Amino acid sequence: MDLDAFDYHLPQELIAQQPLADRAGSRMLVVYRSQGRWEDRWFRELPWLVGEGDCLVLNDSRVFPARLLGHRAGVRSLAIGKNNPKRNEHLSGEVEVFLIRPVSADGRDWEALVRPGRKMRLRERIRFAGGLEGEIVGRGEFGERTVRFEGASDLFQEFEKIGHVPLPPYIKRPDEAADRERYQTVYAREKGSVAAPTAGLHFTGGILDECRARGAETAYVTLHVGLGTFQPIRAGQVEQATLHAERYHIPDESAARIRAARRVVAVGTTSVRTIESAWRSGEMRGETDIFIYPGFSFRATGALLTNYHLPRTSLLLLVCAFAGTELTLAAYRHAVEQRYRFYSYGDCMLVL
């Protein structure tokens, strides 16, 4: 399949730059796969579209402030004939480090995207606020860097102090204090994501209670969002593309509820990737690089709540795999015509 087949036109003004004041106030396009039609609804109506036998699968991964701003601090080099490092302490130029995931047993080495990437050589150091320092110790295939951190006993605690909310690049504004709470689901618990599982941003505690009152179960899974979710597809042909691995976990209680459900309603593409990976491998914990595109056979997912996704991305291909490419793209064109709000802080789509 040609990746160009999964493109669509989106006016820039439809990209939501701010969240709604009311989490549950979004519009929701309900798409009926078997009937090939849709209807314009509101997210608040979701509890009336689920009931006995349904299980809402929610990704409880928590976003941490993964965007760090620092300065270049020279290259660490060994003085000839000595074991002690000789350091160049000159600070020159701002550096942005976008953390992806820890890659060492001690949690000090992190896979990251670094800007300006081409200028950052191996062994170059970066100095952040609060005495935290990092050193470039490795390079990846697509420009990723491995950064080893020094100067803090609890890195996550330090990231919380000095880090910025990792808003997507299509949100053309600096992060604000309010984003720390708003770019997070109300049920986020397990820290580790560098982007929010955005379909869950619409839920309030009240909406979840209404769904349960209607007879629906809820099951929490964890997939820590990383490069596998938001990296661009670099291959021109869909079948040639691969995704980075991401960590997931399904607790025993959640697995039992999902298995017992008449219909599994996956909240977000990350929930889909989690349950479809587990149902194939039989492993409730591990890493997944599953790439879902049209032709995929779903084993667990019975319905999907999802936000709108960028053209030519693995997320859009997943929705096309579930709802059908022609129907999905037609629904997207309708959403554009009706001035829906797009992407992370935008409106949503329920595919039944």
SELUM-400360 format. One record per residue (C-alpha): x, y, z. Coordinates in pm, whole numbers, plus 50000, padded with zeros to 5 digits. Layout:
BEGIN
XYZ ...
This chain:
BEGIN
500005000050000 501195034849912 501395058250211 499995086349996 496615068850010 496345078950377 496525116450330 493885143350374 493695181350373 493365199250706 493155237150741 495655248251005 493035267351200 491295234551289 494285222551492 493305228151855 495855249752036 494135249652375 492005223952557 488365231252623 487565244152970 485235214253009 487005180852951 483765163852851 482605192352626 484055178852301 482115169151995 482105132251899 481585118151552 479995083751588 480915061151296 478955028951231 481195004651045 478584979750931 476245006850802 478915028950647 477505060350805 478135085151085 476325110151302 477405141351488 477115137251865 478715150052186 481175131552407 478805135652701 476505111052524 479065082752546 477445066252853 474245061252648 476225042952378 477685016652613 476074992452853 475934957152994 478664934952850 480904963852744 484374969352887 486125002852844 489884997152818 491795027652946 495535034352925 496575047353267 500095057753167 501075091453308 502925118253111 506055132353275 507745165653186 509965150052919 511195181852750 514375195152909 516105227852821 519815231952886 523115245152751 526105229052586 528885224552839 531775212152626 533165177552555 534335154252827 537845141852742 540525122752932 543735141253013 546765122752877 548335100453138 545585106153395 542405088453493 540535119953590 538335136553329 539495169953195 536445192053135 535765221852919 533375242453133 532455267952864 528675270052809 527785276752444 524335273952296 520895262152403 519985225252377 516605208252392 516455172052507 513205153352448 513305122152664 511855089852524 512585061452766 515255047953004 517525022352837 519885011353116 519354989753421 520195018253658 517785042253482 520535068053419 520785063153040 517895076552833 516975074252468 516225109752358 515805133652068 518265162252091 518235195951917 520435208051755 521155171351691 523865173951427 526005196451644 525875173751948 528815149751930 529525118952138 530855127452485 529425162652465 527835174052789 524645193452854 524015213453170 520485218053301 519035237753592 519495224953945 522915209353883 521665181453655 524075172253376 523865149053079 526415134152842 525835121152489 527005084852502 525315069652197 523615076051864 520575059351707 519565050351353 517185079851304 519015106951495 518145095651847 520805100552113 521535081852433 522035106352718 523545096053053 522455117853344 524465127853651 523795149853950 520415138254085 519565107954294 515945106954173 515785115853803 511995115853774 511785139854066 514315162453896 512435160553564 509295171653747 511155202053878 512895214053563 511085197153274 508415210753042 505175193852935 505955176652601 503215192852395 503205181252030 504935203751776 501645212851604 500615231551921 502305264551840 502735278752189 504915272852494 503585249052756 501735265253045 501255255853408 497715244053330 499035218453078 500575198053361 497085187853466 495185191553140 497595171652919 496925141953147 493975118253182 492075119553511 492995082953569 496725085853487 498785066353742 501825048853593 504525074553510 506385069153183 504755084852874 506175113252667 502805120252501 499295117252637 496955089052530 494705116852405 491405098352359 491295095952737 491595133552788 487825137452740 486875116453042 485905130253380 485275110053692 481575117053642 481535103253286 483285071553401 480735067553681 477875071853431 479375044953206 479605021053502 476045029853607 474905019153261 476504984953323 479864989453147 483054976953311 486364995253306 489794979053273 493094997353307 496134988253101 499475005953067 501385014352752 504075040652790 503825062752483 507145067352305 508515068251952 506445038051849 503265058751878 504235092051726 507275086251503 506735094051133 506545066050879 509675069050668 508945041550417 506905050550108 505205016550115 503225008550429 504354972350449 508014982850468 507565004250780 508534993951133 507825010151470 509915014451784 509054991752076 507035005052371 506524989752717 503094976852817 501424958553106 497944944053162 497154935253526 495464901653587 492184917953697 492034938853381 492834909053159 489984889553319 487494917853262 488564921752900 488204884452834 484744883852994 483424913452795 480824910252521 482364940552352 485744956352423 485694994152377 489305005152340 489895040952450 492665052852220 495065036751976 497495028552258 494865006952427 494284989252095 498004982452050 498254969452406 495414944552395 496054933052039 499734926952124 498874907652438 496184886852270 498694876452002 501704869352219 499874856952527 502154879452732 500484904652963 503744923753016 506574932452780 507414954152482 505484957752159 506354971551817 503044960451666 502144980051351 498424979051271 497364988650919 494544978350678 494334940850646 495004935351016 492774909951193 491574923351528 491284897151802 490064917852098 488934952651991 485184956451935 484844994551932 487265023651932 487185058452082 489945079651930 490975115251858 491775127051505 495275119051380 497825134451148 497875123250782 500235095150678 500815082951037 500635048651200 497765061351418 495605070151116 496465036750956 495285018951272 491905036551255 491655028150885 492384991750967 489504991051214 486885012451037 487955007950675 490095032450480 487345046850260 484915051950548 487595066650777 488805092150525 485235101550433 484475106950802 487605128450832 486485149750538 483105154150710 484855164251032 486835190550841 483675203850673 481895205751009 484825223751170 485705197251428 488775204751639 491725182351552 494565163751726 495595161552092 493375188652242 490655183751981 487405164551939 486965126951910 485485098751703 483725067451828 483865038251585 481205011551652 
